[in-house]
C-alpha cells in the first residue's frame, strides 16, 4: 500500500494498543459498500478521546479475513483513514464528521481502484 500522511502520525493500531490504552472511549458501527463485493461489510470504528483519531476494524464476508487500520480527524471535522486487509487488499480515503454524536461519512478506494463508501453510526 502506498504511504499516506496517516503513516507519519503516532496512532496505535492493533488489539494490544486497544487493550492497554484508556484513551479509547467507544466503538461505533460502520457498514461499508465496497465496489465488487456483493454484501455490505460490517465493521467498527473505535474512537479516541485525544488526538482526534482511532482504530478501524472490518470483518470481510464469507470468512475472507479482516481489515484493520486507523483514522484521523482534524479540528475542522474532516480527515483521512487507511486499512490493510489479511487478503492482501489495502484501502484509504477521506472521512467527514457530521457533528457531536451524529456519526460520519467516508469514501475512498482500494489498492485495485475500487470505490468504498460508508456511514459511521452516531451515538
VEXDO-349439 format. One record per residue (C-alpha): x, y, z; residue in one letter. Coordinates in nm, 3 decimals, m for minus. Last residue first. Layout:
// VEXDO-349439
[[X Y Z] 'A']
...
//
This chain:
// VEXDO-349439
[[m2.439 0.759 1.948] 'X']
[[m2.395 0.806 1.576] 'X']
[[m2.318 0.535 1.324] 'X']
[[m2.033 0.568 1.074] 'X']
[[m2.153 0.578 0.713] 'X']
[[m1.957 0.406 0.440] 'X']
[[m1.841 0.428 0.080] 'X']
[[m1.568 0.228 m0.094] 'X']
[[m1.462 0.263 m0.461] 'X']
[[m1.248 0.009 m0.647] 'X']
[[m0.902 0.123 m0.767] 'X']
[[m0.732 m0.214 m0.712] 'X']
[[m0.546 m0.095 m0.398] 'X']
[[m0.879 0.016 m0.254] 'X']
[[m1.065 0.342 m0.290] 'X']
[[m1.213 0.605 m0.063] 'X']
[[m1.527 0.744 0.092] 'X']
[[m1.638 0.819 0.446] 'X']
[[m1.938 0.950 0.632] 'X']
[[m1.959 1.045 1.000] 'X']
[[m2.159 0.991 1.317] 'X']
[[m2.409 1.224 1.481] 'X']
[[m2.275 1.221 1.840] 'X']
[[m2.101 1.557 1.802] 'X']
[[m2.126 1.671 1.442] 'X']
[[m2.135 1.511 1.096] 'X']
[[m1.770 1.401 1.087] 'X']
[[m1.617 1.378 0.739] 'X']
[[m1.379 1.098 0.636] 'X']
[[m1.138 1.063 0.345] 'X']
[[m0.974 0.772 0.173] 'X']
[[m0.766 0.460 0.209] 'X']
[[m0.776 0.094 0.110] 'X']
[[m0.549 m0.211 0.121] 'X']
[[m0.602 m0.556 m0.023] 'X']
[[m0.378 m0.854 0.055] 'X']
[[m0.648 m1.088 0.190] 'X']
[[m0.547 m1.004 0.550] 'X']
[[m0.655 m0.645 0.489] 'X']
[[m0.475 m0.314 0.538] 'X']
[[m0.675 m0.004 0.630] 'X']
[[m0.646 0.373 0.584] 'X']
[[m0.840 0.677 0.702] 'X']
[[m0.839 1.052 0.646] 'X']
[[m0.987 1.363 0.799] 'X']
[[m1.255 1.627 0.805] 'X']
[[m1.415 1.763 1.124] 'X']
[[m1.244 2.109 1.101] 'X']
[[m1.037 2.015 1.409] 'X']
[[m0.872 1.731 1.211] 'X']
[[m0.992 1.373 1.220] 'X']
[[m0.755 1.076 1.195] 'X']
[[m0.830 0.718 1.103] 'X']
[[m0.662 0.386 1.156] 'X']
[[m0.629 0.039 1.020] 'X']
[[m0.752 m0.314 1.035] 'X']
[[m0.905 m0.534 0.766] 'X']
[[m1.047 m0.882 0.807] 'X']
[[m1.043 m1.228 0.658] 'X']
[[m1.236 m1.383 0.368] 'X']
[[m1.453 m1.587 0.607] 'X']
[[m1.751 m1.543 0.374] 'X']
[[m1.776 m1.169 0.430] 'X']
[[m1.489 m0.940 0.543] 'X']
[[m1.484 m0.815 0.902] 'X']
[[m1.368 m0.454 0.936] 'X']
[[m1.166 m0.294 1.220] 'X']
[[m1.087 0.078 1.231] 'X']
[[m0.876 0.238 1.506] 'X']
[[m0.852 0.590 1.640] 'X']
[[m0.802 0.956 1.578] 'X']
[[m0.883 1.302 1.702] 'X']
[[m0.562 1.343 1.907] 'X']
[[m0.739 1.256 2.233] 'X']
[[m1.053 1.075 2.350] 'X']
[[m1.024 0.802 2.095] 'X']
[[m1.298 0.644 1.885] 'X']
[[m1.305 0.281 1.782] 'X']
[[m1.454 0.233 1.435] 'X']
[[m1.630 m0.097 1.395] 'X']
[[m1.713 m0.313 1.099] 'X']
[[m1.974 m0.485 0.890] 'X']
[[m1.926 m0.526 0.518] 'X']
[[m2.221 m0.492 0.280] 'X']
[[m2.250 m0.794 0.053] 'X']
[[m2.197 m0.809 m0.326] 'X']
[[m1.834 m0.701 m0.316] 'X']
[[m1.722 m0.550 m0.649] 'X']
[[m1.738 m0.192 m0.522] 'X']
[[m1.722 m0.193 m0.141] 'X']
[[m2.025 m0.069 0.050] 'X']
[[m1.915 m0.045 0.411] 'X']
[[m2.138 m0.056 0.716] 'X']
[[m1.982 0.108 1.022] 'X']
[[m2.065 0.060 1.389] 'X']
[[m1.922 0.293 1.651] 'X']
[[m1.689 0.199 1.935] 'X']
[[m1.627 0.400 2.250] 'X']
[[m1.368 0.561 2.478] 'X']
[[m1.021 0.469 2.364] 'X']
[[m0.764 0.681 2.553] 'X']
[[m0.752 0.426 2.838] 'X']
[[m0.496 0.230 2.641] 'X']
[[m0.390 m0.122 2.734] 'X']
[[m0.644 m0.323 2.538] 'X']
[[m0.654 m0.102 2.230] 'X']
[[m0.278 m0.093 2.187] 'X']
[[m0.261 m0.473 2.203] 'X']
[[m0.559 m0.509 1.968] 'X']
[[m0.392 m0.344 1.674] 'X']
[[m0.308 0.006 1.560] 'X']
[[m0.166 0.283 1.776] 'X']
[[m0.166 0.633 1.625] 'X']
[[0.159 0.830 1.613] 'X']
[[0.122 1.015 1.284] 'X']
[[0.352 0.970 0.982] 'X']
[[0.163 0.671 0.843] 'X']
[[m0.155 0.879 0.842] 'X']
[[0.004 1.102 0.577] 'X']
[[m0.025 0.808 0.337] 'X']
[[0.233 0.553 0.219] 'X']
[[0.125 0.347 m0.081] 'X']
[[0.000 0.000 0.000] 'X']
//
